[in-house]
Amino acid sequence: MPEERIKRKQLWVQLNNVKRPQEWMKAAEKLGLSVAASSGGTSHCTIRDPNNQNREDIKSLIATVQKNLYKQANQHIFKQILNFGKSEDDIWRALGML
């Protein structure tokens, strides 16, 4: 079922082309969001609210980016950034898809 908020459906389908967590980390930085790699030996990274620097505060978490990405995981990350208030086109541009 397609996401109703997404206007660029052709790009939405192509989100499975995002294969590496670094692609999301670079995009998040371009969007002005904070990124953090896990220091506890796990393989995930987090995208966080740049206005809340407390890494222990769950409210600062926007999305978790796992090591192994797939289409649904990418769609979830995209929606979380969209929910945070970034525009769809800005996210596509940050990913280099627009």
N, C-alpha and C positions, 0 to 999 in steps of 0.2 A: 504494500500500500504506500503510495507516494506521500511524502511530507507536504502538507498543504502550504506551509510558509515559504517553501522553496520555489523561487520563480524560475531559476535556470535548471530545469529538469535534466537536460542533456549533461550538464556538469555533475549533477547529483549522482547520476548513474556511473560516472567515471571516477567517483571517489575511491574505488578499489585500486586505482593507480597510485595512491599514496601508500608506499610500502615501508618507509622508515620513520621511526619516531622523530628523527632529526628534522624531517620535513615539517612536522607539526610545531616543533620547537622554534624553527626559523620563522614560520608563519606567525606564531604567537608573539615573538619579539617584534616583528614588523607591525603587528597590531597594537603594540605598546603594553602587552601583558607580561607578567613575570613568569619565568620558567625555572624549574628546579629539578635536577636529577636526584634520584634517591641516593642517600648516603648509607643506607642500611644494608647494602648488598643485594637489593632487589633490582629488577631490570626496568622499572617503570620511571616515568618522568611526570611532573605535574605542571599544569598551567594554572596560574594563580592571579588573583586580583592585585594589580600593582599598587592599589591604595591601602592594602592590608598586608603588611610585611611579616605578620606573625604566622610562620609556617605551621605552628601547632593549632591554629584556629581553623576549624573546618569551614567556616564561612568564607575564607579566602580562596578555597578550592573552586576552580572553574571546571577543570577536566583532568582526568588521569589518562596518560598515554602509555599503553602497554608496549612491550618490545615487539610482539607479533601483532601486526595490524591486518585487518580485513575490512571489507566494505561496511558491515554493520558497525564495527568499532569506529571507523572513520566518520560515519554518519552521526553517531552518538557524540563524538568530540565536536563535530561541526555544529550540531544543535546546541550543545552546552555553551559554545562561544557565542552563538546567535542569541541564546537566552541571556547571556551576560550583557548584551546590548550592542555588539558589533554588527555592522550591516552585512548582509549576504555578499554583496559585491566586494566589500573590503576583505572578507575572508577568502573569496575566490582569488582576488589579486595577491593576497599574502601567500597563498599556496602556489602562485604562478600559473593558475589555470584560466585566468581571464586577462 
